[in-house]
C-alpha cells in the first residue's frame, strides 16, 4: 500500500509493530508520532534506527570537517540524541523506551568511504572549494589510518530507539 509516515494506510490499532530504518529525519515528527501510535495496538512496538559511521572514534568524527574545524564528541552525541530520541521519547504516546547502539564494520574501499562522506548534507551544501578541501582531508585521514589498503573494515554504528504504545 502506498503511504507515508504521516499517513499510514492501515486501520486504527491494526499493527503489532512499526519500524523505520534510516528515514526518520525525512518525516514530520509532529504528525508521524501520533499516526504511528494510531495504527499500533496497545503495547505495540515502535522502533527507529540509524546507521552511520562510528563518530565515537575521533578520526572518524573528523572525516567531514574542514582542516582546523573541530566538533567535540558532546556535539556529535547531542546531534544523534536529537535524531534518536523520537520527539522526547514519544511525547506521551510510548513507554518502556530503550536506546542502544551497536558498533560494526563495513568492508569498503577508501574511495567508497570518501564517496559516502560526499553525501553528508554539510559536505553537499559546502562551497565547491570547501567540499574539495573536506574530501581531500578525508582521503588523508583514511591513508593515515589504513595506508594504501585496497579495502578496509570501516567503523560503523547503528543507533536504535524503541518504545511500546501506551495503553489507551
N, C-alpha and C positions, 0 to 999 in steps of 0.2 A: 504494500500500500504506500502511496505517496504521502508524505507528511514532513513535518519539521519538529524540532524540539519544542517549539512554541505552540504547535497544533498537531497533536498525535491522533491519528485516525483510529482510535480504539474507544470502546465504551468505558464508562466510569468503573473503577475497581476491577478491571479485567486482566491485569498483568501481575505476575508474580515478581517480575524484576525488569528494570530498565538499566541498561549500561551504555555509557558514552565514552568512546576512546579517542583522545586527542582532538576533540572537536568542541569542547565546552566553551572555549573562547569565541566561537562563532555564534553562540546563542545569546539571546536576551534573557539573562537570569531572572529578571522580574516576571517574565512570562513562562519561561521553561520550568522553573521550580514548581509553581502551582499546577502546571499542566502535567508534569511527571507525577506529582502527588495524586492528581485526579485519576490517572489511569492505573495507579498501583492499588492493589488490595491492601487492607490494613496489615501492617507488618511486612509488606512487600519491600524488596531490596532495591535501592538506587545506588549505582556505582559509577564513578567517573575516574578516568585515569589519563595520565600524560606521560609520554616517553620523550626524552631528550638527552643531550649529552650530560654527563655527570658533573654538574657545576660545583660539587663539593671538592673537586680537585682543582687546586689553584691554576695550574697551567691550562686546564680545560676551560675554566671560567674566563680566561684571558683571550680565548680564540676569536671572539667578535669585538674585542676592544682595539681602539687605535693605540699606537705607541704612546706610552706615558699616561694613558687613561686607566683609572682604577675603578673597580667595582667590588666593594667589600662583600664577604660572604653573607653578612646580615641582609644586605640589599637584595642579593640573589634569593635568599630564603624568603624574604618578605614578598618578592615578586611571585615566587612559586606558591607560597602560602595563600596569597590572594587568589590565584587561579585554582588552587586545590580545594580550598575551603568553600564549598558551594554555598555562596551567599551566607556567610557566617553559620555554616553547618545546617543549612536548610530553613532558616528563619521560621522555626516552629512547625515545619512540615515533617521533619525527620528526627529520629532519636537513635541511640546506640551508635553514634557516629564514631568511625575509626579512620585514621590516616596512617599509611605506611609507605615506605619507599623501598625499592629493590634495585640493587646495582647489578649490572650485567655488562658484557662486552658484545660488540657487534663487529664482525670481520668486515673491514673496509680497506680500500686503498687510501693513501693520503689525499689523492685528488678527490675521491668521494667525500672525504671529510670537509675539504675546502668548499666543494660544491654545496654541501649541507649548510655550512656556515653562511654561504652566499644567499641562502633562502631566509635567513632570520630578518625580521622586519627592520631592526636597527641597521642592518647592512644594506638591505634593499633601499631604504629611504635615505641613506647617506649620499652625499655628493659623490659623483663618479670618482674624483681623485681620492677622497677619503675611503671609498669602497676598495679601491685598488690597494691602498696602504694597509687596510684591515686584513684583506685576503693574503697579502704578502707576509704580514706578521703571522697569520695562521699557518702558512706554509713553513715559516721558520720555526715556529713552536713545534710543529709536527716533526720536522727534521731534527730538532734538538732532542725530542723525546724518543723517536724511533729510528733515527739515522735514515739510510736510504732503503728501508724495507719496502718491498712491493705491496705487501698487505700488512695490516696492523689489527690488533684487537682493541678497538676504540671503546673507552669507558662510557657507558650509558647508564641511565637510571629511569625507572618508572615510578611516578608518584601516584598513589591511589587514595581515593576518598570513597567512603561508603556510609550509608545510613539506611535505617528502616523506617518505613512510612508509619507515622504516629496513628494510633487507632482513633478513628473519628467518633 
